[in-house]
């Protein structure tokens, strides 16, 4: 028996860094920070912050969660033997903002992702440096491509093989998926042509800023109408001009440029529906916030094991939230059809959540032009216009999401029903994960200045011509010479195209919960597999576990209880090994 156990964390961005932090804390609590070595793999070399929060990205990439609710707790100092790990402040302390003292009427702030990256990097380095000195961790800037299990785990990277590993935690975030049929066709079409460009990823934004073919005369098709599209458009727009805020109270702005630009941006999606902005400030956001009792009653209903087992659809979840929505909607300062009885609001809410094409006078019609919907939503988010029921549902859903994510992870629903619950949650994200008001105001400013056209937003047809992608909608046509795919892949495990996941699927080390979803894990994040040779030594945290858990993508989820649960179990495993050592 060797005198040391080896653990590996593959992917040491925010989630992997926080998992390490919790593991060290748990090992110290158990008086067991001995005979252990932890290999930290991060192919980008961006330990602690990772690719998404890298510090050299453009400042126009904003995070999509306001600083007011970005609760990243402080870390206590750790002093044990010769290891002295300093305390590290909470995010709010680090930016020196006390939100208890800031007026609720002040507009929420959404910092650049690079700024959050700086916090995450500093937090990781202050933890890692003493551990490196004590030879408890090693930092490995290599890409893990294969995982093999026998009596121990073997990891293969693009340049080395690491043997005799006892446990592995995968925290690998976004993974590439197999290319869609449409993109494959476009790839073949654009190949070898010097006058057109196809970009298959929205990030990094620098790739567009450094492309000689992108000029003020370009016509840029952007596939996707979500948050990544906004990052892409804002980043390129800043190259040719700038946004000037004209009204601080609503974040309304204009776009100024010295160039003569027309239809530089042509965004489109399958439904042409724009995202709805989040409320401007805490005061307006509180209109949509359920009471503690409402949340408690809601949780009691959705966490009930018997209810989950009997469920044949997500209806039990929908019916648990409809009374909350109805009560909140009736209390709003201004809303559509104020005389509507509570029961009717509940019925409309249920119908809309089951099918968002459902039409009613309280709901923004999906058929209206995208710019009209954006203007409507901005009016609601800034408290200047009556609020539609769909906007209200989306904001209430956002406030209920932490409860949904906590109480419906590891549930007793059938795989089919849980798959439908996840789809339901995804369907609300146009509202619940909406961008800051200022982002939508910027898109409206570009539209107003004729720098962006929304004429082709709703599912255009395409003809591939010598000059590029000819887009057609209702007798209108426009040809894009640049095409950017801003659609981010869903965590559908069977479609993932990264070597490590393909290898693990082939070796039966992981399996999909459901055809549309991710990997089966237990409540401590350890992978559940039918392969009897697979001892519970591989764990997974993050978006590829979507299917056992729900709600995995946000930065707050990286710092949630799941990393703590894994750390406790990993510590227990190490303590048991030490007893037998």
KOLDRENTI-210640 format. One record per residue (C-alpha): residue number from 1; z, y, x. Coordinates in steps of 0.1 Angstrom, whole numbers, plus 2048, in hexadecimal, padded with zeros to 3 digits. Each point is the difference from the previous one (the first is absolute). Layout:
+-----+-----+-----+-----+
|  nr |  zz |  yy |  xx |
+-----+-----+-----+-----+
| NUM |   Z |   Y |   X |
...
+-----+-----+-----+-----+
//
This chain:
+-----+-----+-----+-----+
|  nr |  zz |  yy |  xx |
+-----+-----+-----+-----+
|   1 | 800 | 800 | 800 |
|   2 | 7F6 | 822 | 80E |
|   3 | 81C | 81A | 804 |
|   4 | 7ED | 81A | 7EB |
|   5 | 7EF | 803 | 7DE |
|   6 | 7E1 | 815 | 7FD |
|   7 | 7F5 | 813 | 7E2 |
|   8 | 7DF | 813 | 7FB |
|   9 | 7F9 | 81D | 7E9 |
|  10 | 7DA | 803 | 7FC |
|  11 | 7F7 | 824 | 7F6 |
|  12 | 81A | 819 | 80B |
|  13 | 7F8 | 81E | 7EB |
|  14 | 819 | 810 | 7E7 |
|  15 | 808 | 7DF | 7EF |
|  16 | 803 | 7EB | 820 |
|  17 | 815 | 81B | 811 |
|  18 | 818 | 802 | 7E3 |
|  19 | 802 | 7DA | 7FF |
|  20 | 80A | 800 | 825 |
|  21 | 81A | 81B | 7FA |
|  22 | 810 | 7EB | 7E5 |
|  23 | 7FE | 7E0 | 814 |
|  24 | 812 | 810 | 81E |
|  25 | 81B | 80E | 7E8 |
|  26 | 805 | 7DE | 7EF |
|  27 | 802 | 7EE | 821 |
|  28 | 81B | 818 | 80C |
|  29 | 813 | 7FD | 7E0 |
|  30 | 800 | 7DA | 805 |
|  31 | 80A | 805 | 825 |
|  32 | 7E0 | 7EC | 809 |
|  33 | 7EA | 818 | 814 |
|  34 | 7FD | 7E6 | 81B |
|  35 | 7E8 | 7E5 | 80C |
|  36 | 7E4 | 811 | 7ED |
|  37 | 7DF | 811 | 809 |
|  38 | 7EA | 812 | 7E8 |
|  39 | 7DA | 804 | 807 |
|  40 | 7F2 | 81F | 7EE |
|  41 | 7DA | 7FE | 7FC |
|  42 | 7ED | 820 | 7F6 |
|  43 | 7DC | 800 | 809 |
|  44 | 7FC | 826 | 7FD |
|  45 | 81D | 806 | 818 |
|  46 | 80E | 818 | 7E6 |
|  47 | 822 | 7F0 | 7FE |
|  48 | 815 | 80C | 7E3 |
|  49 | 7E6 | 816 | 7EF |
|  50 | 7E1 | 7E9 | 800 |
|  51 | 7DC | 809 | 7F7 |
|  52 | 807 | 811 | 7DF |
|  53 | 819 | 819 | 80F |
|  54 | 7EF | 805 | 822 |
|  55 | 808 | 822 | 80E |
|  56 | 7DD | 80B | 80C |
|  57 | 7F1 | 7FE | 7DD |
|  58 | 7F4 | 820 | 7EE |
|  59 | 81A | 815 | 7EF |
|  60 | 7EC | 7FF | 7E0 |
|  61 | 80C | 7DC | 7FA |
|  62 | 81F | 805 | 7EB |
|  63 | 819 | 7E6 | 7F5 |
|  64 | 800 | 7FA | 7DB |
|  65 | 825 | 801 | 7FA |
|  66 | 812 | 821 | 7FF |
|  67 | 81B | 808 | 81A |
|  68 | 81A | 805 | 7E5 |
|  69 | 801 | 7DA | 7F8 |
|  70 | 7F7 | 7F4 | 823 |
|  71 | 823 | 7F1 | 806 |
|  72 | 7FF | 7EF | 821 |
|  73 | 824 | 7FA | 808 |
|  74 | 811 | 808 | 821 |
|  75 | 808 | 7E5 | 819 |
|  76 | 823 | 7FD | 80D |
|  77 | 807 | 7FE | 826 |
|  78 | 803 | 7DD | 80E |
|  79 | 816 | 7FA | 81F |
|  80 | 805 | 7DC | 80C |
|  81 | 807 | 7F5 | 823 |
|  82 | 7E6 | 813 | 816 |
|  83 | 7E9 | 808 | 7E2 |
|  84 | 803 | 823 | 7F3 |
|  85 | 7E8 | 808 | 7E4 |
|  86 | 804 | 825 | 7F4 |
|  87 | 803 | 809 | 7DC |
|  88 | 7E0 | 80D | 7F0 |
|  89 | 7FF | 81A | 7E3 |
|  90 | 7F2 | 7FB | 7DD |
|  91 | 7DD | 80E | 7FA |
|  92 | 810 | 81D | 7ED |
|  93 | 818 | 808 | 81C |
|  94 | 7E3 | 7FD | 819 |
|  95 | 7EB | 81A | 7EE |
|  96 | 81F | 815 | 7FA |
|  97 | 7FD | 803 | 7DA |
|  98 | 81C | 7FC | 7E7 |
|  99 | 7EF | 7F9 | 7DF |
| 100 | 821 | 806 | 7ED |
| 101 | 7FD | 824 | 80A |
| 102 | 7DB | 805 | 7FB |
| 103 | 7F8 | 80E | 7DD |
| 104 | 7F0 | 7E6 | 7E9 |
| 105 | 7E5 | 819 | 7F7 |
| 106 | 7F2 | 800 | 824 |
| 107 | 7E0 | 7ED | 804 |
| 108 | 804 | 7DD | 810 |
| 109 | 7F4 | 7FC | 824 |
| 110 | 7E9 | 7E4 | 80C |
| 111 | 801 | 7FF | 826 |
| 112 | 7E3 | 7F5 | 816 |
| 113 | 802 | 7DA | 808 |
| 114 | 801 | 809 | 825 |
| 115 | 822 | 812 | 7FB |
| 116 | 80F | 7E1 | 7EF |
| 117 | 7F1 | 7EC | 81D |
| 118 | 813 | 816 | 819 |
| 119 | 821 | 7F8 | 7ED |
| 120 | 7F8 | 7DB | 7FF |
| 121 | 7F6 | 7FE | 825 |
| 122 | 820 | 813 | 80B |
| 123 | 815 | 7EA | 7EB |
| 124 | 7F1 | 7E0 | 80F |
| 125 | 801 | 80C | 824 |
| 126 | 825 | 809 | 7FE |
| 127 | 807 | 7DD | 7F3 |
| 128 | 7E7 | 7EE | 818 |
| 129 | 808 | 810 | 821 |
| 130 | 824 | 7F2 | 804 |
| 131 | 7F4 | 7DE | 7F3 |
| 132 | 7E4 | 800 | 81A |
| 133 | 819 | 808 | 81C |
| 134 | 816 | 7E3 | 7F4 |
| 135 | 7E1 | 7E9 | 7FF |
| 136 | 805 | 7F8 | 7DB |
| 137 | 7DD | 80B | 7F6 |
| 138 | 7DE | 801 | 80F |
| 139 | 7E3 | 816 | 7F3 |
| 140 | 7DF | 7EF | 7FF |
| 141 | 7E1 | 815 | 7FA |
| 142 | 7E9 | 7E3 | 7F6 |
| 143 | 7F0 | 7F3 | 7E0 |
| 144 | 80E | 7DF | 7F4 |
| 145 | 7E2 | 7EB | 7F4 |
| 146 | 810 | 7DD | 7FB |
| 147 | 821 | 7F1 | 7F5 |
| 148 | 806 | 7DB | 806 |
| 149 | 81E | 7EC | 7F8 |
| 150 | 80D | 7E0 | 80E |
| 151 | 825 | 7FC | 80A |
| 152 | 7FD | 825 | 80A |
| 153 | 7E8 | 81C | 7F8 |
| 154 | 7E3 | 809 | 817 |
| 155 | 7F0 | 823 | 7FD |
| 156 | 7DE | 806 | 80E |
| 157 | 7F4 | 824 | 807 |
| 158 | 7DF | 80E | 80B |
| 159 | 80C | 7FB | 824 |
| 160 | 81E | 7E9 | 802 |
| 161 | 813 | 7E3 | 7F1 |
| 162 | 825 | 802 | 7F8 |
| 163 | 812 | 7DF | 7FC |
| 164 | 823 | 7F4 | 7F5 |
| 165 | 805 | 81A | 7E5 |
| 166 | 81B | 7F6 | 7E6 |
| 167 | 7F9 | 81A | 7E5 |
| 168 | 7E4 | 818 | 7F6 |
| 169 | 800 | 81E | 7E9 |
| 170 | 7DE | 80D | 7F5 |
| 171 | 800 | 825 | 7F7 |
| 172 | 7DB | 806 | 805 |
| 173 | 7F7 | 818 | 7E4 |
| 174 | 7DC | 807 | 7F5 |
| 175 | 7E9 | 7E4 | 80B |
| 176 | 7DA | 801 | 7FF |
| 177 | 7EF | 7EC | 7E4 |
| 178 | 7DE | 7F0 | 7FD |
| 179 | 7E6 | 81A | 7FA |
| 180 | 7F4 | 805 | 7DC |
| 181 | 7DC | 7F7 | 7F6 |
| 182 | 7F8 | 826 | 7FB |
| 183 | 80D | 80A | 822 |
| 184 | 7EE | 7E2 | 811 |
| 185 | 7E0 | 80D | 7F1 |
| 186 | 807 | 823 | 80B |
| 187 | 809 | 7F4 | 823 |
| 188 | 7DE | 7EF | 804 |
| 189 | 7EF | 81F | 7F1 |
| 190 | 811 | 819 | 818 |
| 191 | 7FD | 7EA | 81F |
| 192 | 7E9 | 80F | 81B |
| 193 | 7F9 | 820 | 7EC |
| 194 | 808 | 820 | 813 |
| 195 | 7FD | 818 | 7E2 |
| 196 | 81C | 7F0 | 7EB |
| 197 | 823 | 7F3 | 806 |
| 198 | 816 | 7E7 | 7EE |
| 199 | 826 | 801 | 807 |
| 200 | 812 | 7E1 | 7F3 |
| 201 | 823 | 80F | 802 |
| 202 | 80F | 822 | 7F7 |
| 203 | 816 | 801 | 81F |
| 204 | 802 | 80E | 81A |
| 205 | 7F3 | 821 | 7F2 |
| 206 | 7F6 | 809 | 824 |
| 207 | 7E2 | 7E8 | 7FE |
| 208 | 7F0 | 818 | 7E7 |
| 209 | 809 | 820 | 813 |
| 210 | 7F0 | 7F2 | 81F |
| 211 | 7E0 | 7F4 | 7EF |
| 212 | 7E2 | 815 | 80A |
| 213 | 7EE | 7F7 | 7E0 |
| 214 | 81B | 810 | 7EA |
| 215 | 7F7 | 824 | 7FD |
| 216 | 804 | 81B | 7E5 |
| 217 | 7DE | 7F4 | 7F3 |
| 218 | 80A | 7DC | 7FB |
| 219 | 804 | 7EF | 7DF |
| 220 | 81E | 7E9 | 803 |
| 221 | 805 | 7E4 | 7E6 |
| 222 | 825 | 7F5 | 7FE |
| 223 | 805 | 7DE | 7F0 |
| 224 | 822 | 802 | 7EF |
| 225 | 812 | 81B | 7EC |
| 226 | 824 | 7FD | 80D |
| 227 | 818 | 80C | 81A |
| 228 | 7EA | 7F5 | 81E |
| 229 | 7E3 | 813 | 7F2 |
| 230 | 815 | 81F | 7FF |
| 231 | 80A | 7FB | 825 |
| 232 | 7DB | 7FB | 809 |
| 233 | 7F4 | 81E | 7ED |
| 234 | 81C | 818 | 80B |
| 235 | 7FB | 7F6 | 824 |
| 236 | 7DB | 806 | 800 |
| 237 | 803 | 820 | 7EB |
| 238 | 818 | 80E | 81A |
| 239 | 7E4 | 7FD | 81A |
| 240 | 7EA | 818 | 7ED |
| 241 | 818 | 818 | 7F0 |
| 242 | 824 | 803 | 7F3 |
| 243 | 814 | 800 | 7E0 |
| 244 | 813 | 81F | 7F6 |
| 245 | 81C | 7FE | 7E7 |
| 246 | 7FA | 81A | 7E5 |
| 247 | 81F | 7F8 | 7EB |
| 248 | 820 | 7F3 | 810 |
| 249 | 80E | 7F7 | 7DE |
| 250 | 7E5 | 7E7 | 7F8 |
| 251 | 7F1 | 7FA | 823 |
| 252 | 7DE | 80B | 7F3 |
| 253 | 7E9 | 808 | 81D |
| 254 | 7DD | 809 | 809 |
| 255 | 7E9 | 7F2 | 81B |
| 256 | 7F1 | 819 | 819 |
| 257 | 7E4 | 7F7 | 818 |
| 258 | 7E7 | 814 | 815 |
| 259 | 7E6 | 7E5 | 7FA |
| 260 | 7E8 | 7FD | 7E3 |
| 261 | 80C | 7DE | 7F2 |
| 262 | 7F5 | 7EF | 7E0 |
| 263 | 80B | 7DD | 7F4 |
| 264 | 80E | 7F6 | 822 |
| 265 | 816 | 7E6 | 7EF |
| 266 | 7F5 | 7E7 | 7E5 |
| 267 | 81E | 7EB | 7F7 |
| 268 | 7FC | 7E2 | 7E8 |
| 269 | 813 | 7E2 | 7F3 |
| 270 | 7FB | 7E4 | 7E6 |
| 271 | 811 | 815 | 7E4 |
| 272 | 7FD | 823 | 80E |
| 273 | 824 | 808 | 7F7 |
| 274 | 813 | 818 | 817 |
| 275 | 824 | 7FB | 80A |
| 276 | 81B | 815 | 7EE |
| 277 | 816 | 816 | 816 |
| 278 | 825 | 7FB | 802 |
| 279 | 816 | 81B | 7F0 |
| 280 | 802 | 820 | 815 |
| 281 | 825 | 801 | 806 |
| 282 | 822 | 7EF | 7F8 |
| 283 | 805 | 815 | 7E1 |
| 284 | 7E0 | 7F3 | 7EF |
| 285 | 804 | 7DD | 80F |
| 286 | 822 | 7FE | 7EF |
| 287 | 7EF | 803 | 7DD |
| 288 | 7F3 | 7DD | 806 |
| 289 | 81F | 7F1 | 80F |
| 290 | 812 | 7E5 | 7EB |
| 291 | 826 | 802 | 7FC |
| 292 | 815 | 7E7 | 813 |
| 293 | 807 | 7EE | 7E0 |
| 294 | 7DB | 7FE | 7F8 |
| 295 | 7FA | 7F1 | 822 |
| 296 | 81D | 7E8 | 7FD |
| 297 | 7F5 | 7F3 | 7DD |
| 298 | 7DC | 7FD | 80D |
| 299 | 80B | 7EB | 81E |
| 300 | 815 | 7EA | 7EA |
| 301 | 7E2 | 7F8 | 7EB |
| 302 | 7E7 | 7F9 | 81C |
| 303 | 817 | 7ED | 817 |
| 304 | 809 | 7E7 | 7E5 |
| 305 | 7F6 | 7DD | 80D |
| 306 | 7FB | 7F2 | 7DD |
| 307 | 7E9 | 81D | 7F6 |
| 308 | 7EC | 7FB | 820 |
| 309 | 7FC | 7DB | 7FB |
| 310 | 7F4 | 804 | 7DC |
| 311 | 7E8 | 81D | 808 |
| 312 | 7DB | 7F9 | 7FA |
| 313 | 7F6 | 823 | 80A |
| 314 | 80F | 820 | 80E |
| 315 | 808 | 80B | 7DD |
| 316 | 826 | 7FC | 805 |
| 317 | 7FE | 81A | 81C |
| 318 | 7EA | 817 | 7EC |
| 319 | 818 | 7FE | 7E2 |
| 320 | 81E | 807 | 816 |
| 321 | 7F1 | 821 | 80C |
| 322 | 7F0 | 80D | 7E0 |
| 323 | 821 | 80D | 7F0 |
| 324 | 808 | 813 | 820 |
| 325 | 7DD | 80F | 801 |
| 326 | 802 | 80A | 7DB |
| 327 | 822 | 811 | 803 |
| 328 | 7F6 | 813 | 81F |
| 329 | 7DF | 80A | 7F1 |
| 330 | 811 | 80F | 7E1 |
| 331 | 817 | 815 | 816 |
| 332 | 7E5 | 80F | 816 |
| 333 | 7FD | 827 | 7FD |
| 334 | 7DC | 7FD | 7F5 |
| 335 | 7EC | 7E1 | 7F7 |
| 336 | 7E3 | 7F4 | 7EB |
| 337 | 807 | 7FA | 7DB |
| 338 | 825 | 80A | 800 |
| 339 | 805 | 7F4 | 7DC |
| 340 | 7F9 | 7DB | 809 |
| 341 | 81C | 7E8 | 7F7 |
| 342 | 811 | 7ED | 81D |
| 343 | 7F4 | 7DE | 7F2 |
| 344 | 7DB | 80C | 801 |
| 345 | 804 | 80C | 824 |
| 346 | 80D | 7DE | 809 |
| 347 | 7E3 | 7EF | 7EF |
| 348 | 7E6 | 817 | 812 |
| 349 | 812 | 7FB | 821 |
| 350 | 7FF | 7DA | 7FC |
| 351 | 7DB | 800 | 7F7 |
| 352 | 7F7 | 817 | 81D |
| 353 | 813 | 7EB | 81A |
| 354 | 7EE | 7E1 | 7F3 |
| 355 | 7DE | 811 | 801 |
| 356 | 7FB | 823 | 810 |
| 357 | 7DF | 805 | 7EF |
| 358 | 814 | 803 | 7E0 |
| 359 | 7F9 | 822 | 7F0 |
| 360 | 818 | 816 | 7ED |
| 361 | 804 | 826 | 7FC |
| 362 | 820 | 7FF | 816 |
| 363 | 7EC | 7F1 | 81D |
| 364 | 7E7 | 810 | 818 |
| 365 | 7DE | 7F2 | 7F7 |
| 366 | 7F1 | 7EB | 81C |
| 367 | 7DD | 80C | 7F7 |
| 368 | 806 | 825 | 808 |
| 369 | 7F3 | 80E | 821 |
| 370 | 816 | 7F8 | 81E |
| 371 | 806 | 825 | 808 |
| 372 | 80D | 806 | 7DD |
| 373 | 819 | 7E4 | 803 |
| 374 | 80B | 80D | 822 |
| 375 | 805 | 823 | 7F1 |
| 376 | 814 | 7F1 | 7E3 |
| 377 | 816 | 7EC | 817 |
| 378 | 807 | 81D | 817 |
| 379 | 80B | 814 | 7E2 |
| 380 | 818 | 7E5 | 7F6 |
| 381 | 80D | 7FA | 823 |
| 382 | 807 | 825 | 804 |
| 383 | 811 | 804 | 7DE |
| 384 | 7E5 | 818 | 7F4 |
| 385 | 7EF | 7EA | 7E5 |
| 386 | 80A | 7E8 | 7E5 |
| 387 | 805 | 7DD | 80E |
| 388 | 7EB | 7E2 | 7F5 |
| 389 | 811 | 7DF | 7F8 |
| 390 | 7ED | 7EE | 81C |
| 391 | 80C | 819 | 81A |
| 392 | 824 | 7FB | 7F3 |
| 393 | 7FD | 7DA | 801 |
| 394 | 7F4 | 801 | 824 |
| 395 | 81D | 816 | 80B |
| 396 | 81A | 7EC | 7ED |
| 397 | 7F1 | 7E0 | 80F |
| 398 | 804 | 80F | 823 |
| 399 | 825 | 806 | 7FA |
| 400 | 804 | 7DD | 7F3 |
| 401 | 7ED | 7F0 | 81D |
| 402 | 81E | 7FA | 817 |
| 403 | 810 | 7EC | 7E4 |
| 404 | 7E0 | 7ED | 7F9 |
| 405 | 7FC | 7F8 | 825 |
| 406 | 824 | 7F5 | 804 |
| 407 | 804 | 7EC | 7DF |
| 408 | 7DE | 7F0 | 7FF |
| 409 | 7FD | 7F4 | 824 |
| 410 | 809 | 7DB | 801 |
| 411 | 7FE | 7FD | 7DA |
| 412 | 7FD | 7E2 | 7E9 |
| 413 | 7DF | 80A | 7F1 |
| 414 | 7E2 | 7EA | 804 |
| 415 | 7E8 | 809 | 81C |
| 416 | 7E6 | 80A | 7E6 |
| 417 | 819 | 818 | 7EF |
| 418 | 80C | 80E | 821 |
| 419 | 7DC | 806 | 80B |
| 420 | 7FB | 814 | 7E0 |
| 421 | 820 | 814 | 806 |
| 422 | 7F3 | 80A | 822 |
| 423 | 7DF | 809 | 7F1 |
| 424 | 812 | 815 | 7E6 |
| 425 | 814 | 812 | 81B |
| 426 | 7DF | 806 | 814 |
| 427 | 7F0 | 80E | 7E1 |
| 428 | 81B | 81B | 7FD |
| 429 | 7FC | 80B | 824 |
| 430 | 7E6 | 81B | 7F8 |
| 431 | 81E | 812 | 7F1 |
| 432 | 81F | 7F1 | 811 |
| 433 | 7F2 | 802 | 823 |
| 434 | 7EE | 820 | 7FA |
| 435 | 7FB | 81A | 81B |
| 436 | 811 | 822 | 804 |
| 437 | 7F5 | 81B | 7E9 |
| 438 | 7F1 | 813 | 81D |
| 439 | 7E9 | 7E3 | 808 |
| 440 | 7F0 | 801 | 7DE |
| 441 | 7FE | 826 | 801 |
| 442 | 7ED | 7FD | 821 |
| 443 | 7E7 | 7E7 | 7EF |
| 444 | 7FC | 819 | 7E4 |
| 445 | 7FA | 81C | 818 |
| 446 | 7E5 | 7EC | 812 |
| 447 | 7F0 | 7F9 | 7DE |
| 448 | 802 | 824 | 7F6 |
| 449 | 7EF | 80A | 820 |
| 450 | 7E5 | 7E6 | 7FA |
| 451 | 80A | 7EF | 820 |
| 452 | 808 | 7E1 | 7EC |
| 453 | 7ED | 7F2 | 7E3 |
| 454 | 810 | 7EA | 7E6 |
| 455 | 7E0 | 7F8 | 7EE |
| 456 | 7FE | 7DE | 80F |
| 457 | 825 | 7F7 | 7FE |
| 458 | 7FC | 7E5 | 7E5 |
| 459 | 7EF | 7E0 | 80D |
| 460 | 7DE | 80D | 80C |
| 461 | 7E2 | 7E9 | 806 |
| 462 | 7F2 | 7FF | 823 |
| 463 | 7DE | 7FE | 80F |
| 464 | 7FE | 7FB | 826 |
| 465 | 7E5 | 818 | 80E |
| 466 | 7F5 | 80B | 822 |
| 467 | 816 | 81F | 7FC |
| 468 | 81F | 7EE | 7F6 |
| 469 | 812 | 7F6 | 7E1 |
| 470 | 7EF | 80E | 7E1 |
| 471 | 81B | 803 | 7E4 |
| 472 | 7F5 | 801 | 7DC |
| 473 | 814 | 809 | 7E0 |
| 474 | 7F1 | 80C | 7DF |
| 475 | 7DE | 80B | 80E |
| 476 | 812 | 812 | 81D |
| 477 | 7F9 | 7F5 | 824 |
| 478 | 80F | 809 | 822 |
| 479 | 7FB | 7F0 | 822 |
| 480 | 81D | 7FB | 818 |
| 481 | 7F8 | 7FD | 825 |
| 482 | 824 | 7F7 | 808 |
| 483 | 813 | 7E6 | 7ED |
| 484 | 826 | 7FB | 804 |
| 485 | 813 | 7E3 | 7F1 |
| 486 | 823 | 80D | 7F7 |
| 487 | 80A | 7E2 | 7EB |
| 488 | 81E | 7EE | 811 |
| 489 | 801 | 7DA | 7FD |
| 490 | 818 | 7F0 | 7E8 |
| 491 | 819 | 7E6 | 80F |
| 492 | 7ED | 7E2 | 7F2 |
| 493 | 809 | 7E6 | 81A |
| 494 | 7E1 | 7EA | 7FB |
| 495 | 7E9 | 81D | 807 |
| 496 | 812 | 80B | 820 |
| 497 | 7E9 | 7FE | 81E |
| 498 | 819 | 805 | 81D |
| 499 | 801 | 7E4 | 81A |
| 500 | 826 | 7FA | 7FC |
| 501 | 7FF | 7FC | 7DA |
| 502 | 7E1 | 7EA | 800 |
| 503 | 811 | 7EA | 81B |
| 504 | 820 | 7FD | 7EC |
| 505 | 7ED | 7F8 | 7E0 |
| 506 | 7EC | 7E5 | 812 |
| 507 | 820 | 7F1 | 80F |
| 508 | 812 | 800 | 7DE |
| 509 | 81B | 817 | 80E |
| 510 | 7FB | 818 | 7E3 |
| 511 | 7F1 | 7FD | 7DD |
| 512 | 7F7 | 818 | 7E5 |
| 513 | 818 | 804 | 7E2 |
| 514 | 7E2 | 805 | 7EA |
| 515 | 7DA | 805 | 805 |
| 516 | 803 | 826 | 7FE |
| 517 | 820 | 804 | 814 |
| 518 | 813 | 7FB | 820 |
| 519 | 817 | 7E8 | 811 |
| 520 | 81E | 7EC | 7F1 |
| 521 | 821 | 80B | 810 |
| 522 | 824 | 7FA | 7F7 |
| 523 | 81A | 81B | 7FA |
| 524 | 807 | 803 | 825 |
| 525 | 7DA | 804 | 807 |
| 526 | 7FC | 7DE | 80F |
| 527 | 7DE | 7F0 | 7F8 |
| 528 | 800 | 7E4 | 7E6 |
| 529 | 7E6 | 7E6 | 809 |
| 530 | 7F6 | 7DD | 7F3 |
| 531 | 7FC | 7F6 | 825 |
| 532 | 81E | 7EA | 805 |
| 533 | 7FE | 806 | 826 |
| 534 | 806 | 824 | 7FB |
| 535 | 824 | 807 | 806 |
| 536 | 80D | 821 | 7F1 |
| 537 | 7F9 | 813 | 820 |
| 538 | 7E4 | 817 | 7F6 |
| 539 | 808 | 81F | 7EB |
| 540 | 7EA | 81B | 7F2 |
| 541 | 808 | 823 | 7F4 |
| 542 | 7E6 | 818 | 7F1 |
| 543 | 7E1 | 802 | 7EB |
| 544 | 7F4 | 7DD | 807 |
| 545 | 820 | 7F3 | 7EE |
| 546 | 7F3 | 811 | 7E0 |
| 547 | 802 | 7E4 | 7E7 |
| 548 | 824 | 7F5 | 807 |
| 549 | 80B | 824 | 802 |
| 550 | 7F2 | 81F | 7EF |
| 551 | 800 | 823 | 810 |
| 552 | 7F9 | 7FC | 825 |
| 553 | 7EB | 81D | 80C |
| 554 | 815 | 81F | 800 |
| 555 | 813 | 80C | 81F |
| 556 | 820 | 7FE | 7EC |
| 557 | 7FA | 7DB | 7FA |
| 558 | 7FD | 7FC | 826 |
| 559 | 824 | 80C | 802 |
| 560 | 80C | 7EC | 7E2 |
| 561 | 817 | 7E3 | 7FA |
| 562 | 7E6 | 7E5 | 808 |
| 563 | 802 | 807 | 826 |
| 564 | 826 | 7FE | 7FD |
| 565 | 7FF | 7DF | 7EE |
| 566 | 7E9 | 7F1 | 81A |
| 567 | 816 | 80D | 81C |
| 568 | 81F | 7F0 | 7F0 |
| 569 | 7EF | 7DE | 7FE |
| 570 | 7F0 | 802 | 823 |
| 571 | 823 | 808 | 80D |
| 572 | 80F | 7E2 | 7ED |
| 573 | 7E6 | 7EA | 810 |
| 574 | 809 | 80D | 822 |
| 575 | 826 | 7FC | 7FA |
| 576 | 7FA | 7DC | 7F6 |
| 577 | 7EC | 7FA | 81F |
| 578 | 81B | 80F | 816 |
| 579 | 81A | 7E9 | 7F0 |
| 580 | 7EB | 7E2 | 80B |
| 581 | 7F7 | 80E | 821 |
+-----+-----+-----+-----+
//
